Amino acid sequence: MRSHAQVVVVGGGVVGCSVLYHLTKAGWKDVVLVERDQLTSGSTWHAAGGFHTLNGDPNVAKLQGYTIGLYAELERISGQACGLHRPGGLLLADTPERMEWLKMAHGRARYLGLETSLLTPREARELLPLIEEKHFVGAMLDAADGNLDPYGTTHAYAKSARIGGAEIHERTRVTALSCRPDGTWDVATTAGTINAEHVVNAAGLWAREVGRMVGLELPVLAMEHMYLVTDDMPEVIEYNQAHGRELPHAIDFKAEIYMRQERNGMVLGTYEKDGVPWQPRTTPWDFGAELLPPDLDRISASLELGFEHFPAMRGAGIKRVINGPFTFSPDGNPLVGPVRGRPGFWCACAVMAGFSQGGGVGLALSQWMVHGDPGFDVWAMDVARYGEWATRRYTNEKVRENYSRRFSIRFPNEELPAARPQQTTPLYDVMLAEGAVMGDSWGLETPLWFAPKGVEPRDLVSFHRSNDFPHVRAECLGVHQAVGVTEIANFAKYELTGAGAEGFLARLMTNRPPREGRMVLTPMLNEGGKLIGDFTIARAAAQRFMIWGSSQAQIHHMRWFERRLPADGSVRIRRFDQGLTGLAIAGPRSRELLARLTDEDVSNAAFKFMDHRALDVANVPAMVNRVSYTGELGYEIWVSPEYERRLYQEIRRAGRTLGLVLFGMRALLSMRLEKNYPTWYRELRPIYGPFEAGLDRFVDLGKSEFIGRAAALEERKTGGKLRRVSFVVDAADADVLGDEPIWHGDEVVGWATSGGYGHRVDRSLAQGYLPVALAADTSGRRFEIEILGDRRAATVLREPPFDPEGARMRG
Ligand SMILES: Cc1cc2nc3c(=O)[nH]c(=O)nc-3n(C[C@H](O)[C@H](O)[C@H](O)COP(=O)(O)OP(=O)(O)OC[C@H]3O[C@@H](n4cnc5c(N)ncnc54)[C@H](O)[C@@H]3O)c2cc1C
């Protein structure tokens, strides 16, 4: 064993081998993979080998598309066959709701450039005669679906990596990891110690154990999973002979079953409702290439349904049953990227679909390591998307929920119940008593809307406008006509202090740091000039700044901030999380309300739009920002949690004669649409530049150097490729949700990022991205946005439909 390497990859499953290959492809040759047993000996060897592009996140779907396209390249480089079969796959819908979901997926596939088509049950049966037609209302065919040989494919990655200069050591276990003062890692193995600049945790079933070696408890858990392989089936042989091709794959949502041809028989696997975690605390190191005892009783309900839906399967003999463990994160997407606070330690784990995602994970991670940026939008896979609240117990509950819903529809207004409530604010029970319907926002219970007396506080899940519609409308109109209060605890909040704080902000953000007592809005860019953050910054004192941003991105942002802190200690950063909480009041009477709660002068002259003040509000020490995402006159009041109940009660009391209403996140998001405000994760993501996103006002190219400035300058010069636009949509009873294709004539020219109903303007609204030339065209060009399979006319809005001059919030 050598004593030094640039990178040590821990784990020789499909993911570790993919990372290794991609590192060599990106030009790093001094890379070593260490495998405890032999390649594939974790979860990889007993996989069913299926692959597909469908994913809830379009960016992950793109990486899945990349993975599938990679196999031909691997075979060419390595000379090793991957055992590819590409018969396509059918997704079978048994209800109109599931069919609507497929229509949405089909629409999304269009802008991802994937080849899908919608079929009637009869057409589906023509392709897969095993189907009993009467159980289904329709299907979608995805031409990219297929399957491969897991062993051959992993070895194709490994051989390609070796050809690229990598070394692989089998039967060598990593036993400990320690960080030297110079930031490099000592990787202790059963064959000696390697000093490395980077370590990649691709340890699959042992990812938790390798994480623990550096003091991390990663949110990952293995579940037992069963599939069976049938004996030869005459129906299969007959079809192959008649058509000269294999049967397509199938996913049956109702039965939670996937199915495909294997030689002259079928493979049938199921994600049962009552899945069983495997080794919930610690994976034994001596677990070899073993299978777990099958338990057909556990999957009998799914099998029974499967036999009804595919009657020929009932008569087929079972050749073998595979029960093996594989890992999941709480939301089912991989955990990829650098770990905050552990420079040089990277994750590539919790990859539950290694043969759909392994290539994309390897590509993204290698680019991140070599170039400092993954080169894609990998937010949905970033290991930084979880906070401290994603404990082992939380992970266990969420992974079981996710497993049981593997093929279930998630409705846009559906909040999943497992592991809740995990975090609550002091107002949780108070707001529940007032009829709040709560949602989960980064592990925190957050009010979505309030059911008036006599109305059940519960969402009826749907792709259409639902039972919350009139109540959200009443909340929006209440804010608009008088004043409303909502809780805004679900923001990220940071405090930046020290002599170097101003310079630090100037270097990280595109806008100038504000003067004392003032606030600015500012994007943050990566080196490539793409959006990686969007913040509100207030200057509380000469050397003290308060920063608010997206809660979901806070570990990601802390990772970014901390790595860039000056070494001289002149800047300190503190993340509050729930150590600071807030209430927002908004509406034309919000100033009057605030005035009733403080003896300070809050007139428009004394407390202007975008001012920041330290005030006593209702006898509570608070920081108050004069800003509102509603587009109305409004204030955000930030306090320590121990004061929140008092502040809330006093606001309620003082607001009684002002027409005060409660409002939730859904009303807030509806009102921001009417102002054309973008939102993080939807309109603002690392695939867009600041000018493309229409944030021109917040990019000061004339100030001192900042990260991404050169690229931003270039984008401004060329105009970029895309432009964020807002639309008014001729919708029926379903609004745009996000990720729908935008049509012009017979062409898909863009995609929607979000949408909803604007109650103050009484219109269905949407935002999305179009190519620059189309967005600039003022000739009254007609666009259409595809909502649940229907193309609805969409007209570009040149200014916000609500209060375009901003008079209401400034007044
Ligand atoms: C029954 C079943 C069916 C499946 N079907 C499919 C399917 O159809 N399609 C699909 O895409 N996926 C499928 N999967 C999932 C797929 O197997 C996984 O996504 C994939 O194997 C994950 O690969 P990995 O490299 O992350 O992990 P693993 O395969 O677990 O690899 C991790 C490797 O790390 C090594 N290791 C761990 N710790 C150390 C250490 N300290 N030192 C050195 N080496 C170490 C292990 O020995 C192991 O070889 C299935 C899984 C199961 C169980």
The ligand as a Tripos MOL2 file, in Angstrom:
@<TRIPOS>MOLECULE
LIG
   53    58     1     0     0
SMALL
NO_CHARGES

@<TRIPOS>ATOM
      1 C1        -32.6420   -6.2330   -3.5600 C.3       1 LIG1
      2 C2        -32.1290   -4.9710   -4.1700 C.ar      1 LIG1
      3 C3        -32.5440   -4.5890   -5.4360 C.ar      1 LIG1
      4 C4        -32.0750   -3.4070   -6.0080 C.ar      1 LIG1
      5 N1        -32.4580   -3.0620   -7.2700 N.ar      1 LIG1
      6 C5        -31.9420   -1.9430   -7.8510 C.ar      1 LIG1
      7 C6        -32.2620   -1.6090   -9.1780 C.ar      1 LIG1
      8 O1        -32.9980   -2.3090   -9.8470 O.2       1 LIG1
      9 N2        -31.7190   -0.4810   -9.7010 N.ar      1 LIG1
     10 C7        -30.8810    0.3180   -8.9870 C.ar      1 LIG1
     11 O2        -30.4150    1.3350   -9.5100 O.2       1 LIG1
     12 N3        -30.5710    0.0200   -7.7220 N.ar      1 LIG1
     13 C8        -31.0620   -1.0980   -7.1310 C.ar      1 LIG1
     14 N4        -30.7240   -1.4030   -5.8530 N.ar      1 LIG1
     15 C9        -29.9330   -0.4230   -5.0970 C.3       1 LIG1
     16 C10       -28.4600   -0.4970   -5.4350 C.3       1 LIG1
     17 O3        -28.0030   -1.7420   -5.0900 O.3       1 LIG1
     18 C11       -27.7130    0.6030   -4.6950 C.3       1 LIG1
     19 O4        -28.1880    1.8580   -5.1280 O.3       1 LIG1
     20 C12       -26.2230    0.5620   -4.9250 C.3       1 LIG1
     21 O5        -25.7140   -0.7140   -4.6890 O.3       1 LIG1
     22 C13       -25.4950    1.5470   -4.0470 C.3       1 LIG1
     23 O6        -24.1280    1.4040   -4.2760 O.3       1 LIG1
     24 P1        -23.0280    1.9700   -3.2980 P.3       1 LIG1
     25 O7        -21.7470    1.8990   -4.0180 O.co2     1 LIG1
     26 O8        -23.4530    3.2870   -2.7810 O.co2     1 LIG1
     27 O9        -23.0520    1.0430   -2.0150 O.3       1 LIG1
     28 P2        -22.5400   -0.4270   -1.7580 P.3       1 LIG1
     29 O10       -22.8270   -1.3330   -2.8840 O.co2     1 LIG1
     30 O11       -23.0360   -0.8280   -0.4220 O.co2     1 LIG1
     31 O12       -20.9790   -0.2500   -1.7410 O.3       1 LIG1
     32 C14       -20.2480    0.2240   -0.6570 C.3       1 LIG1
     33 C15       -18.9260   -0.5000   -0.6240 C.3       1 LIG1
     34 O13       -18.1160    0.0990    0.3670 O.3       1 LIG1
     35 C16       -17.3520   -0.8890    0.9670 C.3       1 LIG1
     36 N5        -16.9330   -0.3770    2.2810 N.ar      1 LIG1
     37 C17       -17.7430    0.0410    3.2800 C.ar      1 LIG1
     38 N6        -17.0130    0.4610    4.3260 N.ar      1 LIG1
     39 C18       -15.7370    0.3170    3.9790 C.ar      1 LIG1
     40 C19       -14.5190    0.5780    4.6600 C.ar      1 LIG1
     41 N7        -14.5000    1.0520    5.9120 N.pl3     1 LIG1
     42 N8        -13.3740    0.3210    4.0160 N.ar      1 LIG1
     43 C20       -13.3830   -0.1580    2.7410 C.ar      1 LIG1
     44 N9        -14.5030   -0.4440    2.0620 N.ar      1 LIG1
     45 C21       -15.6700   -0.1990    2.6780 C.ar      1 LIG1
     46 C22       -18.3040   -2.0680    1.0590 C.3       1 LIG1
     47 O14       -17.6370   -3.3000    1.2140 O.3       1 LIG1
     48 C23       -19.0660   -1.9550   -0.2480 C.3       1 LIG1
     49 O15       -18.5150   -2.7490   -1.2650 O.3       1 LIG1
     50 C24       -31.1760   -2.5880   -5.2790 C.ar      1 LIG1
     51 C25       -30.7560   -2.9880   -4.0180 C.ar      1 LIG1
     52 C26       -31.2340   -4.1660   -3.4680 C.ar      1 LIG1
     53 C27       -30.7450   -4.5630   -2.1210 C.3       1 LIG1
@<TRIPOS>BOND
     1     1     2 1
     2     2     3 ar
     3     2    52 ar
     4     3     4 ar
     5     4     5 ar
     6     4    50 ar
     7     5     6 ar
     8     6     7 ar
     9     6    13 1
    10     7     8 2
    11     7     9 ar
    12     9    10 ar
    13    10    11 2
    14    10    12 ar
    15    12    13 ar
    16    13    14 ar
    17    14    15 1
    18    14    50 ar
    19    15    16 1
    20    16    17 1
    21    16    18 1
    22    18    19 1
    23    18    20 1
    24    20    21 1
    25    20    22 1
    26    22    23 1
    27    23    24 1
    28    24    25 2
    29    24    26 1
    30    24    27 1
    31    27    28 1
    32    28    29 2
    33    28    30 1
    34    28    31 1
    35    31    32 1
    36    32    33 1
    37    33    34 1
    38    33    48 1
    39    34    35 1
    40    35    36 1
    41    35    46 1
    42    36    37 ar
    43    36    45 ar
    44    37    38 ar
    45    38    39 ar
    46    39    40 ar
    47    39    45 ar
    48    40    41 1
    49    40    42 ar
    50    42    43 ar
    51    43    44 ar
    52    44    45 ar
    53    46    47 1
    54    46    48 1
    55    48    49 1
    56    50    51 ar
    57    51    52 ar
    58    52    53 1
@<TRIPOS>SUBSTRUCTURE
     1 LIG1         1 GROUP 0 **** ****
